[in-house]
Amino acid sequence: MDSQGFQGLAHVPFVLRSDGSYHIEASRYLRARATLDWPPELDGKRFFQGGRFPTDQSRATQAQALSNFLEWCDDQELAWQKIEYEADLINKYQRQMFQGLWSTQGNPLKPRTVNARVDEACRFLSYCAAVGFRQPFKVPLGKPTRQMTHFAESESRPGRVRPDPGDLRCPDKKQVSKWLATVEVERGVTKALMAETILETGIRREECVQWRIDTLPIDPGKWHRVGNFVRVQIKFGTKGAKRSEGSEDVGPARHILIPLALAQKLHAYRDPQRVKNWAKRVRAELDPAVRKALIQAGSKRLFLSDYNGRPVSAQRLYDAWTDVSVLPIECWHPHLGRHYWACMQIVNHIEKMKKAMSKPAGVSENNWITGLASDVIGSIIKTQLGHVSAETTELYLKWVRQIYLITPISVTCPL
């Protein structure tokens, strides 16, 4: 792509049909998504949030969702050019996903996943109708809503699956420790350390994958110590609008605290484990010129595969996290590791305050516990995580009330 003068599109995913041929319409749609090049008759605000260029991860997610829809069309022997919103997307595609009839494991998919896939299909079909690739496609819009949805900024389409409010499940430390040891045995030292980094800091999966070799200063003498923590800045893989910094794109920067013990593990990983992994990557190249170039350029990523020395991808980390013989709880995935960190902060803060002071007179147990949890969410968790929505805040408060006020602490507290 670069050699043919298409540097601006080399980063955009494309779609192949089941017979290996190039899918023109789907690939052109993904280019439009990546470049924000929408037909004039389509309201851009309904198709992307705030006019921001999608990140690498977003582009991959869009392509995967679109591919899933096109595969479903093939499986059902339906021409996507004739797909209708209610008759096909809602009553067939959405229903089959929600019932587990269209899923890899045969299990019902989560409402968020179902909605995201149908939303992407709606965007694709609307785009294709606008540029003449298919017959007109209409998505009925419901009543205006305040919250941004996947498909519309101020309006929501009818037929969306209502998310199950559910309860936050948080494993205890013994379960997590056993799982982490299993990851190291079955998936390697590097992926186990990446998992531990998420659990100990609450960073996102992509932020972990994009962690640089010098995110934690290479010289321990230059570490910014804050008690038993080390303060570092992260900007690669962070969520939000991207900007160019040299030859790389970076997101909004924020400072986080990592436990000193974890910082020492990350420092020790750089040599010899990471050095050994990088050597595997270099030795795999048969061309001496390529090997020399790799040695000179090095790798900016900290976490390199124990097997081939290449940077660990977000998907490989997800697979290592979820596909091992021992899991602490059902449906355990990296984003729950982020919630796990937050819950640990809340519990630790409450236990500390309970030892330091008694409940003020005239204050109910519910209000006291909720107040303590709200304090740590506002002062620590939001800063570390970079963002905590009102829905997530309520999820944490509901969880902590269940832990302390509904069931015995000795049974459920994950300390």
N, C-alpha and C positions, 0 to 999 in steps of 0.2 A: 504493500500500500504506500509506504514511504517513497520507494523508488519510482512509483508511477505518478507521484505528485498528489497523493491523497492523504497527506499527513494529518489533516484536520479530521479525517474519518477513520483513521487506523484504529482508534480506541473503541469504535462502535461495534457491538455484537451484530452478527447476521444470522439468518435462519436457513437451514437446509431442510429439504423435504425428506421423507422417509426413504426415497430412492437415491438420495445424495445430491439431487439437483438444487440449484439456488432458488430460494423463495423470494421472488422479486418484491411482491407487495409487502410482506412482513418485514423484510430487510429495509425497504424504503421507509416504512413506518418507524422503525427503530432509529434510523438516521434522523428523521424529523423530530423524534423525542429527544435525541441527544443534542441536536442543534437548535431546538425550539423553532424550527421552520414549519409553522402550521399554516394551513390554508386560511385566507382572510376571513372566510365565513364562519370559521370555528373560533369560539371565545377561548383564548389561551388560558384564562384563569380557571376554566373548568377542567383543564387537562394537565396543568402542572402548577405547583405551588409557588406563587410569587415570581414566576418567570426565571427561576434559578436553573442553571445547567445541572443536570443530574450527575451524581458522583459515579465512580466506577462500580460501586456496589449496587447503586440504584439501577444503572444500565443493565447490569447482569440480572437483577431481580425482575426487571421489566421483560427482558428477553426470555427468561425462564417461564414467567407467567404466560406470555404470549405463546411460547412453544407448547405449553401444557394445553392451552385452548385449541391450538391447531391439531395437536395429536388427538384430542377428544373428538374434534370434527371428523378426522379420518376414521377413528374407531367407530363412530356412530354413522359413518357414511353420509355425512351432511356437508354440503358445500357452504363454506363460510360466507360466500357471496350472497347467500339467501337466508342466513341465520336471522331470526327475529328475536327481539328482546324478551318478551314474556314467554312466548311459546317454547323457545329454545334455551336461551341463557338462564332464565329463572326456573322454568318447569323441568328442564332436563339437566343442563350442565351444573347449575348451582345445586339442585336437589341431589344429584348423584354424588357430588363431592361431600355434601353435608351428611348423606347417608352412608358414606364410605364405599359406594359402588365405583367411584372414580378416585382411587388413591392407591399408592404403592403397597401399603400394608393392609388395605381393606378396612381401615378404621375411619370413622367420620373425621373430617378435617375441621380445624378450628374456624369459628366465624370470621376471624380476622383474615385467615388465609383464603377462605372462600370469597369474601368480599373483594380482596385485593385482586384475585384472578378474574372475577367477573368484571370488576372495574377496568382492568387492562383490556379485556375483550371488548368492552364498550368503547374504549378510546380507539382501539384498532379499527373496529367496524365503523365508527363515526368518521375517522380519518379517511378510510377507504371510500366511504360514500362521498365525502367532500371532494376527493380528487378523481372520482369517476371509476374506481376499481370495482364497485358493486352498486346494487340498488340502494335507494335511500334507507337510512337506518335512524330510527328515532328512539331516544331514551326518555321516557316520561320522567318529569321531575316532581318531587313531592313538595311539601311545605318547606319554606326557608328555615334553616337551622343556623345557630350561632357558631357551631364548631365546624372546623374543616373536616370534610370527609375525604376518602380516597379519590372520589370522582368529581365532586363539585365543592366549590369553596363556600357557597352560601345556600345551596339547595342539595337535597339528597334524593337519590333515585329510589322509587318504591321497589320493594322486593329484597332489599338488603337483609342479610341475616343479622338478627339482633345478637350482639355479643352476650355470652353468659357471664354475669357479674362474678360468679364463682367465688372461691376462696384462694388465697395465696398459700401454696404449700411450700414449706421450708424444712429441709432435712436437718437432722442434728449433726453435730460435729463428728461423731463416731462414724456415721454413715458416709459423710463426705470424705473423711480420712481414708476409709476403706476403698471408696471409689477412686480417689486420687492415686492411691497405691496401685490400683488395677490399671489405670490409664498409663502409668509409668511402665508397668510390666508389658502391657499389650500394645501400647502405642508409642512408647519411647520417652526418654528424659525430657526432650524439648517440649513436646505437647503437654506433658504433665506440668512442667514449669509454667507454660502459658495458661493452663487451667488454674493453677494456683495464683497466678498474677491477677486474673479476673476475680477470683474469690477474695483476694486480699485487698483489692483496690476498687472493685466495682466498675472498672472500665468496660467499654463495649468490646465486642469480639473484633471488630475492624480496628479499633484503637490498639488492641493487643497485637494483632497481626502486623500492624504498621509501626510498632515500637522500634525505634532506631537504636543502633549500637551505642550511641552517645546520649540517648534520652536521659539515662542515668549517667552523669559524668564519669568518664573512664577513670579519672583520678579521684579516689575516695576523699582525698584532702579537699576537693572542691564540692563535695556534697553539701547541700543546704539542709543541715540537721535541724529538726524541730522536735525536741524531746527524743522519743524513740521512733521517730519517723524521719523520712527524707522527702523533701519537697522537690518535685520535678515539674517541668512543663511538657504537655503533650499537645500536638497540633496535627499530626499525621493520622488520618482516619477518623478525625472528629466529625461529628454531625453538624451540618450547616453549610452556608455558602462558602465556596472554595475560592482561593486566590492563588496566583502563581508566585512561587518563591524559587527563583532560579529555574531549574528544569522540572520542578515538581509542584504539584498542587497541594496546598495545605488548607485545613479548615480553621474554624475559630479556636484560638489557643486557650488553654486553661491550665491552672496549676492544681496538682493533686498531691496527696500524701501517700507514700508507700511505707509500710512497716520496715524498720531497720533490718530485721531478720530477712525479709524478702529482698531488700536491696543488696544484702550481702550474697544471697543466692544468685541474683541476676549478675552481680559482679563476677562471681566465681564461674558462672556459666560461660562468660565470654572467653575464658581460657582455662582449661583446654577443650571443653566440649564443643563450643562453637567453632574453634579453630579446626578441630577434627572434622566437623561437618562440612566446613567450607573446603577443606582439602578433598573431600569426596566429590564435591561439585567440580572442582578444577580437574581432578584426575579423570572424570567422565568424558572430558572433551579430548578427542583424538587429534584435533588440529593444533599444532604447537602455537600458532599465531593466536588462536582463540584462547588457549590456556594462558598465554602471556597477557592478553588483554584482560582476562578475568582477574589475574593476580594483581595487575596494576589498578584496575577499577575497584576491586573488592565488592563487598555487599553492604549496603547501608542498613539493611534489616538486622535486627538482633536475632530473631528466632529462625534458625535454619534447620531443615529436616535432618533427622538422624540417619535417614536412609539415602538421600541423594544430595544433600547440602543446599537444596534450593529453598528460597523463602517459603515458609509455611503459609498456605492460603487460608482464607476464612472458611472455605468449605472443608478443607482437610482438618482444621481445628474443630469444626462442628462435628464431623464424623468421629474424630477421636474422642470427643466429649460424650457423644450419645451412643456410639456403637462399641461398647465394651461389655464384658460378661457380668459386671456388677454395676448397678446404678443405685444411687441413694434413695431416689423416689421415681415413680413413673413419670414419663414425659420430661425428664431432666435435660435441659439444654443450656447453652451459654448465657442467654438472657436471664434465666432463673438464677444463674450464678451472680449476676448483678443484683438481683433482688435479695439473694442470700446475704451478700455483703451489707446491704442496707438494713436488713433485719437484725444482723449481728450488732450493728452500731446502735440500733434502737434498744435492744435487750441489754447490751453492755452499759449504756447510759442510764437506763432505768434501774438496773441493779446497783450501779454506783451511787445514784441519788438515794435509793432506798437505804443504803448503808450509811450515807452521810446525813440524812435528815428523815424525820418522820413526816407523815402526811399532815399538812396544815389542818387545823381545826375548821370545821364548817365546809370543807371541800370533799366532795364525794370521791370514792375510789376511782370511779370511771373518769371523772374530770381530771383527777390528778395524773393518772396513767396516760390519758390522752394528751394532756398538757406537756408531760415530759417527752412523749414521743414526738409531738409537734415541734418542740424546741430543737431536738436533734435533727429532725428532717430539715428544718429551716436553716440551722446554723452549720451543719456538717454535710448531710447527705446531698442536698441540692448543689452545693459547691463542688463536691467530689464527682458526682455523676454528670454534671453539666446541665441537667434538666430533669425535673420531676413534675409531671403533670398533676392536675387536681385529681384525676382519676387514680393515678398511682399513689398519691398521698393518702387518699381515702382507703385504698387497698392495704397500705401499710398500717393505717390506724385500725382498720377492721381486724387485721391479723393480730396486732398487739393486744387489742381488747379481748380477742378470743383466747390468747395465750394467758393473760393475767386475770381476766375477770370471769371467764366462762368455764375453763377447764383447769385442773390442778397444774400449777407451774412445774411440779416435779415430773409430770408426765410429758408435757408438751414443750417446755422451754428448750430450745436447741443450744444450750450452753455446753 
